[in-house]
Amino acid sequence: MTTTIINCSVTLVCLWLISSTPGQDNPAQPFAEFPDPVAGYLKRIHSDRRTPSGALAFRTDYPGGFEAWQSNARKKLTDLLGLDRMLRELGDHHPSVRLEDPIGEDGYQRQLGRIETEPGVTIPFWLLSPLHKSTSLQPLAICAHGHDSDGWNTYAGVYRDNKHRDSTRAKDGDVGVQAVKRGFVTLVPATRGLAAAASIPDLKGRHGRRDCRAQLIHCLLTGRTAVGERVWDTQRILDWALQDLSGVDPTKVVLLGNSGGGVLTVYVAALDERIAAAVPSCSFTSYTSSTGFIFHCDCCLVPRAQVELADMSDIGALTAPRPMLAVHGRMDGLHAFPDVEAAMSRVQSIYTAAGANNHFHHEWGAAGHKFYPNVMWPFLESTVK
């Protein structure tokens, strides 16, 4: 696997509301070390990321080969996410969508939409459409944001003020606008539990004053997961788009997201074969470091996944043979260089076993926790256009 360093200005952006630190001065040192006897306990309960030991971790001698493993692992992932339960509970629900009148922008138009993905749960989204429509069907981009209460507006170029606009553009955060200006019909939904417009409030601060954690606790009590609800919402929006949006090519759907949105990208792409190509940014790695440090926000985790399924690297590899580009920031203090490299090598090995060696790519950006347009867009345009 080839690793490339991209020359960009150094900007560290943390949207996960977790304290971040600069990139490691010495990548050979552990990302975080726990004192004894905690260190021994964590080593015992967590599997080695280089040889995942979950019940459905991929192995080359899996009975029936890659396809059998993929089918069984997807079934287990669907169960662990709580999606089977949601389907049983919500199978008769028909999402309704309301679109407001479009607003003209520079080369595209923007419409505010709302979709009721389950009774009483309305997810707002922005629909961005090129003004100059092609005579052929157009690709569709879905942009998933992370821990930013206003992230869906930010991605769509809807700013609170000039300062918000300037800071967003400085870190290439207007990814929805970038997509539509490249000819993609673009959807930018609010992410449940992460956007203020689609969250359960943390009343009395019982869950650490974190709406995402409040969502997680409610989900766990009812057999759901926060990630599962976000996957459900994304799939319902995609259902509507492919059925009701004219001029969209159903074979050219791309999904991308940074931080928590990148985590969502991994899970949706793993399960939904309508996603033709995926780009998780600053998010796709193992669940834990080699010493047991948990990289992701608790709302992004799936109970029992490491034991009953596998590590996140295997889950991301369920996307194979469809193309995936994983991007990380070299100066991103939320992830550790050696652990990311080990996880990406694991993904590459599974893609190779699937006969799709050239369909997985991993790139390092020189800056921090952000999108890298000069890597992402050439990959997506070469894949779906």
N, C-alpha and C positions, 0 to 999 in steps of 0.2 A: 504494500500500500504506500503510495507516494504522499508525502506530507509537504505542503507548500506554505510558505510564509508570505502573506499579502501585505504590501506597504500601505498602511492607512495611518491617519492621525490617531494618537492614543487617547481613547475616551472610555472610561469605565462607567457603565450604566447598570445599576442593579434594580430590576423591576420586581424582584421577589421579596422585597422588604426584609431581606436577610443581610446582616452585616457582611461586607465583602472586604477582601484584602488584595493587595497587588499580586501580580503573578509571582510564582515561586522563584526566588533567587537561585536555589539549588533544586532542580527537579528530582534529584536522586533522594532527597529527604522526604519522609512521609508528609503528606498534606496536613495531617493532624494526628497527634499521638495521645493516647489515653493512658492514665497511670494504672499500674497494677493495683488490685486484681481485675480492674475493669477491662484492661486490654486483653487479658486471657479469656474473659467471658465473651467479649465481642468476637474474638477470633474463633471461638468455639461455635457460636450460633450463626455466624455469617459464613457463606461459602466463599471459596477463593474465586475471585472474578475471572482468573485465567482458565479455570476448569470448573465452570458452574455445575453445581450438584443438585439443582432442582429436579423434581420428578420428570419434567418434560424438557430439560435442557437438551439442546440439539446434540446429536452424536452421529458420526458418519455411518455407523452400523445400525441406525434406527430401523426397526422392521417396516418395510415398505418404502424406505428412503425419505428424501426431503418432503415429497408431497404428503405422505402419511403423517410425518411429524408436523407439518404446517397445519393440516386439517385438525389434528388432535390438540395442538397447542392453541389454535384459535378458539376451539370450543371451550377449553379451560379458561382462556383469557376472558371470553365473553361471560362465563360464569363468575369469575373472580371480580370483574368490574361491576357486577350486578345488573348487566344488560338483559340477561334472561328474565330476571324478576321484573324489570321495567317493561319488557315486551309483554309479559303476562298481564301486568297491571294496566298497560296503556295501549294494548293492541287494537282496541276499538276507537282510539282517539284519532281524529283527523285534524292535523294542524291547520289553523287558519292564518293567512298572511294579509297584512294591510300595508299598502305602499302609499306614501305621500307624493305630492307632485314633485317632479325633478327640478333640480337647481343647476343651471349651467355654470360650468367652471372652464378653465383653460384647456380645451381639447377634450373634455369629458363632461358628463353630467352625474350628479349625485342625488340619490333618493334615500330617504329614511324609511326603513321597513320595520315591521314587528311581526314575529311569528310566535304563536302559542304552541310550544313544543309538547306540553302536557297541560291538563286542565289547571288554570290559574297561574301558569308559568309562561310569561311572555319575554322573549329575547329580542331586544332591538338590534338592528343591523343596518349597515350602509351598503347600498348597491351602487357601484360606480361603473358607468358604461361609456365606452368610447363614443364620441360624437360622430366620427367618420367611420361608419360600419363597413366592414369588409363584405364582399359578395359571398365569401365562404363562411362556414361556421367558425365562431371565435372560441379560443380557449377560455376556461374559467379558472380563476384563482380564488382560493379561500385563504384569508389571512387571520391567523389566530393569535390574539395578544395574551400576555402573561399578567403578572401582578402589577397592574396599573389600573386604578379605579376609573380612569378616563381613557384606557388604552384603545378601545374601539374607535373613539373619535380621533385620537392621535394618529392611528394608522391610516385613517381615511382623510386626513388633512383638515379636520375640523378642530380649530384651535380656540382656546380660551382668550388668548391675547397674543400680541406680537412676540412677547418673550417665549411663550409656549411654542409658537410657530418656529422661531429661530432655533431654540434648543432641540426641537424635534428634527429639523432638517440637518442640523450640525451632526447628529448621530445617525442619520439615514433612517429615521424612525417612521417616515410617512410611506410605509411599504405598500399600502393600498393604492396610493396615488402613483407610486412607481409602477405598479402592476397595470393599472388602467392606461397609463401613458405608453405602455409597451404593447397595447392591444388586447389585454385580458379583460373580459367582463369580470368584475371583482366584487366579492362579498367580504365584508368586514363585520362579523358578529361580535356582540358583547359576550365575553366568556363568563359562564355562570360561576359565581363565587369569587370572581376576580374583578369584575366591573361593578361599580356602584349601582348601575342600572339593572343588574341581574344578580343581586346578592341577598342573602338572609342577613339582616343586621345582627351583630353580636351584642345583644342587649345586656346591659350591666357589665360589659367587658368580661363576661364569664370565660370566653375562649381566647383570652390574651388580647382582646380588642382587634381580633383578626376575623373579618367576614369569611375568608376562605376556610378558616378552621371551624367556624360555626357551621358552614355548609358540610364539611367533612363529618363532624360529629352527628349531625342530623342524618346524614347518609348511612353511617355505620350502624346507627340504631335501627335502621329500617331495611338493612340488607342491600344497600346501595354503596357506591363510592362516588367521591367528588369527580374523579376522572371519568367514571362511567356516565354521569349526568352530562358532562361536557361532550363526550363522544356522542351521546344520544342527540343533543342539541345540534351538533355539527351535521350529523347524518340526516336529521329532519330538514335542515336548511338545504342540504344538498338534494334531498328528494324533491323539494319544491323547485329549486333552481332548474334541475334537469327536466322537470315536467312542464313548468310554466314560463320559463324564460326563453323567448325565441332567439334563434341565432347562436345558441351555445352548443359547442361540440362535446358530446358526452364522453368521448374518448380522450379528451384533452383537459382533464381536471387536475389542477395542481394544488397542493396544500403546503403552507409554510407558516412558521411562527417562531418567535424568539422567546427564550426563557420558558415560563410556564406554558406559553403558546407552542413552543417547540416540543414540550412533553406531550401536549395534546396531539400535535402532529404525528408523533411516533405511534401513539395508540390508534388513532383513526386510520392511518395508512396501514398499520398491521392488520386491521380487521376488514377494511372496506376496499375492495378491489376496483371500485370506481375511481379511486385516486390513482392517476397515471404516474405522478411523480411527487416526491415529498422532500421538503427542505426543513429539517429541524435545526434551529440555530441556538447555540450556547445553551444546550439543554440535554443532549443525548449522550449519556454515559452510563456507567454502572449505577446501581442504587447506592452503593457505598464505596468508600475508598478501601485500599488494601488493609487499613487498620480499623475499618468499621465506621468511619465518619459518614453520615448520611448526607448526600449532596443535595437532595431535593427538598422542597417545602413539604411538610407532612400532608398537605391537601393533594399533592401529586402522587402519593404512594398508594399501592394496592395491597391490602392485607393478604398475607400468605403467599404472595406471588413468588418470592424467592424459593419457597419450599415446595409448593404444589405446581409451579410452572418453571421459571428460570429467572435469570438476571435480565435487566432491561435490554442488554445487548441482544439477547435471543429474541425478545419481544419485538424490537425494531427490525430484526432480520426477517420477521414474518412478512414484511413488505416484499421480499424477493419473489419473483425476479424483476419487479417493477423498479425503476430508477429511484435512488435516494442519494441526496447529498447532505452529509452532516458537517456543520461548520462550527468551529469553536474559536473563541478569542484567546490569543496567547497570553494576554494580560488579564483574563477573566479570573477574579479571585474566588469565584464560586466553584470552580472545578480544578482538578489536579492533572497536570500534563501526563504523567505516567499512567494514571488510571484511565484517562480518556484514551490514550494510545492503546492500552490493553483491550478496552471495550471495543474500539473501532476495529482492531485486528480480529477480534472475535466475530464481529458482524461481517467483515470481509471474508472470513473463512466459511461462514454459512452461505453467503452469496456465491462463493466459489462452488460449494457443494450443490447449490441449486442450479449450476450451469450459467450463472449470471455474474461472473467475476467482474466484468466491466461496467456493471450497473450500479455499483456502490462506490461512492467517492467521499473522501474525508479531507477537509482543508482547514488549515489554521489561518486565522486572521491575526494581524500584528497588534490589534488593539484589544478592547475589552468586551463587555457584555452587550453586544449590539449586532445588528444586521451587517452583512458585507455584500452590498449590491453588486460589486464588480466580480464576485464569484458566483453569487446566487443566480442572477439573471441570465448570464451566458449558459449556465447549466440548464435552466428551465426552458429557455428558448430553443436550445439545441435538442431538447427532449420532446417537446410537445408542438413545436411549430414547423 
